[in-house]
């Protein structure tokens, strides 16, 4: 990381010596940085970002997700935090849902990464499940962008799963 010494304008003509202020390259604006920076897409709010993410997904209903998981054609990945799973319940254990909290999802499913799960693969069918089907859309899109091209999310999330009478574990 490059640093730049910046002196105060007030101290410059006063003859006083001041301690230098240090600023990183990130804030100095002088040098280019890697990544997309200001070229990255921006959105007109979270609803616009959500719509953009969903434009790349072939979202599926809870019943379709149940069928895919039941017959071993997909992995159901619950990204909800532990407290939410405890309060709301979970998909029944006999369906072998994977619990991978949202903050580590990309690392666990990127086939190139050392922290990947053994199930991670470019062709893995990943069905992402959150509480109501919003966060899961953003998460599934992130997996698509990493190249896990059969990723999608479950419309309505766990709330819709339970409302459809699909198998759940009791709340703790």
C-alpha positions as CSV (number, residue, x, y, z in Angstrom):
1,X,0.0,0.0,0.0
2,X,1.4,3.4,-1.0
3,X,1.3,6.3,1.5
4,X,1.5,10.0,0.9
5,X,2.5,12.7,3.3
6,X,0.1,15.6,3.4
7,X,0.7,18.7,5.4
8,X,-1.9,21.2,6.7
9,X,-2.4,24.4,4.7
10,X,-2.7,26.3,8.0
11,X,0.6,25.2,9.2
12,X,2.4,25.8,5.9
13,X,2.8,29.6,6.3
14,X,3.0,29.8,10.1
15,X,6.4,28.4,10.5
16,X,5.1,25.7,12.9
17,X,5.9,22.1,12.3
18,X,3.1,19.7,12.3
19,X,3.0,15.9,12.3
20,X,2.3,14.6,8.8
21,X,-1.1,13.2,8.0
22,X,-0.9,9.8,6.4
23,X,-3.4,8.8,3.8
24,X,-3.6,5.6,1.9
25,X,-3.6,5.3,-1.9
26,X,-7.2,4.4,-1.7
27,X,-8.1,7.9,-0.5
28,X,-5.4,9.9,-2.3
29,X,-7.1,9.6,-5.7
30,X,-3.7,9.9,-7.4
31,X,-2.9,6.3,-8.4
32,X,-5.1,3.8,-10.1
33,X,-6.4,0.8,-8.2
34,X,-7.3,-2.6,-9.4
35,X,-10.9,-3.7,-9.8
36,X,-13.7,-1.8,-11.4
37,X,-13.9,1.1,-9.0
38,X,-16.3,3.7,-10.3
39,X,-16.8,1.6,-13.4
40,X,-18.8,-1.0,-11.3
41,X,-22.5,-1.0,-11.9
42,X,-24.6,1.1,-9.6
43,X,-28.3,0.7,-8.9
44,X,-31.2,2.9,-8.2
45,X,-31.8,1.3,-4.8
46,X,-31.9,-2.3,-3.6
47,X,-35.1,-3.1,-5.6
48,X,-33.2,-2.3,-8.8
49,X,-30.2,-4.4,-7.7
50,X,-32.6,-7.3,-6.9
51,X,-34.3,-7.0,-10.3
52,X,-30.9,-7.1,-12.0
53,X,-29.9,-10.2,-10.1
54,X,-33.2,-12.0,-10.8
55,X,-32.9,-11.2,-14.5
56,X,-30.1,-13.8,-14.6
57,X,-31.9,-16.4,-12.5
58,X,-34.3,-19.1,-13.4
59,X,-36.0,-19.0,-10.0
60,X,-38.0,-22.1,-8.9
61,X,-41.0,-22.7,-6.7
62,X,-40.7,-24.4,-3.3
63,X,-42.5,-27.5,-4.8
64,X,-40.0,-27.7,-7.7
65,X,-37.1,-27.3,-5.2
66,X,-38.6,-30.1,-3.1
67,X,-38.8,-32.4,-6.1
68,X,-35.2,-31.7,-7.2
69,X,-33.8,-32.2,-3.7
70,X,-35.9,-35.3,-3.0
71,X,-34.6,-37.0,-6.2
72,X,-31.0,-36.0,-5.6
73,X,-30.8,-33.6,-8.6
74,X,-29.9,-30.5,-6.5
75,X,-28.4,-29.2,-3.3
76,X,-30.6,-27.1,-1.1
77,X,-28.5,-24.5,0.6
78,X,-30.0,-22.6,3.5
79,X,-28.1,-19.3,3.9
80,X,-30.1,-18.0,6.9
81,X,-28.3,-17.2,10.2
82,X,-28.5,-19.6,13.1
83,X,-30.8,-17.4,15.1
84,X,-33.3,-17.2,12.3
85,X,-33.2,-21.0,11.7
86,X,-33.7,-21.6,15.4
87,X,-36.7,-19.1,15.5
88,X,-38.4,-20.1,12.2
89,X,-37.4,-23.8,11.8
90,X,-35.5,-25.7,9.2
91,X,-35.9,-27.9,6.2
92,X,-36.3,-31.5,7.3
93,X,-33.0,-33.2,7.9
94,X,-33.8,-36.3,5.7
95,X,-33.6,-33.9,2.7
96,X,-30.0,-33.2,3.6
97,X,-30.1,-29.4,3.3
98,X,-26.7,-27.8,3.5
99,X,-26.4,-24.9,6.0
100,X,-23.9,-22.3,4.6
101,X,-24.5,-18.9,6.1
102,X,-24.5,-16.0,3.6
103,X,-21.2,-14.5,4.7
104,X,-19.2,-17.5,3.5
105,X,-21.3,-18.8,0.6
106,X,-19.0,-17.7,-2.3
107,X,-15.9,-19.2,-0.6
108,X,-17.7,-22.5,-0.1
109,X,-19.0,-22.9,-3.6
110,X,-16.2,-21.4,-5.7
111,X,-14.6,-24.6,-7.2
112,X,-11.3,-22.7,-7.4
113,X,-11.1,-21.8,-3.7
114,X,-9.3,-23.8,-1.1
115,X,-12.2,-23.3,1.4
116,X,-14.7,-24.9,-1.0
117,X,-17.0,-27.7,0.0
118,X,-16.5,-31.1,-1.6
119,X,-19.9,-30.6,-3.3
120,X,-18.8,-27.4,-5.1
121,X,-18.5,-27.7,-8.8
122,X,-19.2,-25.7,-12.0
123,X,-22.1,-28.0,-12.8
124,X,-23.5,-28.3,-9.3
125,X,-27.2,-27.5,-9.1
126,X,-27.4,-25.1,-6.1
127,X,-30.8,-24.0,-4.8
128,X,-30.3,-21.1,-2.4
129,X,-32.9,-20.7,0.3
130,X,-33.3,-17.7,2.6
131,X,-36.3,-16.7,4.8
132,X,-38.4,-15.0,2.2
133,X,-36.6,-15.2,-1.2
134,X,-34.8,-11.9,-1.4
135,X,-31.3,-12.4,0.0
136,X,-31.2,-15.8,-1.8
137,X,-31.6,-14.0,-5.2
138,X,-28.6,-11.8,-4.5
139,X,-26.6,-14.9,-3.3
140,X,-27.6,-17.1,-6.2
141,X,-26.6,-14.4,-8.6
142,X,-23.2,-14.1,-6.9
143,X,-22.7,-17.8,-7.5
144,X,-23.7,-17.5,-11.2
145,X,-21.1,-14.7,-11.5
146,X,-18.5,-17.0,-10.1
147,X,-19.3,-19.5,-12.8
148,X,-21.5,-22.0,-10.9
149,X,-24.0,-21.8,-13.8
150,X,-26.8,-24.0,-12.4
151,X,-27.4,-21.9,-9.3
152,X,-30.7,-20.3,-8.6
153,X,-32.9,-19.5,-5.6
154,X,-36.2,-20.6,-4.2
155,X,-39.2,-18.2,-4.6
156,X,-40.6,-17.2,-1.3
157,X,-37.8,-18.9,0.7
158,X,-38.4,-20.9,3.9
159,X,-41.5,-19.1,4.7
160,X,-43.1,-20.4,1.5
161,X,-41.6,-23.8,2.0
162,X,-43.3,-24.1,5.4
163,X,-46.6,-22.6,4.1
164,X,-46.7,-25.2,1.3
165,X,-46.6,-28.0,4.0
166,X,-43.2,-29.3,2.9
167,X,-41.1,-31.2,5.4
168,X,-39.6,-29.1,8.2
169,X,-37.9,-29.7,11.5
170,X,-39.6,-28.2,14.6
171,X,-38.5,-24.8,15.9
172,X,-36.0,-24.9,18.7
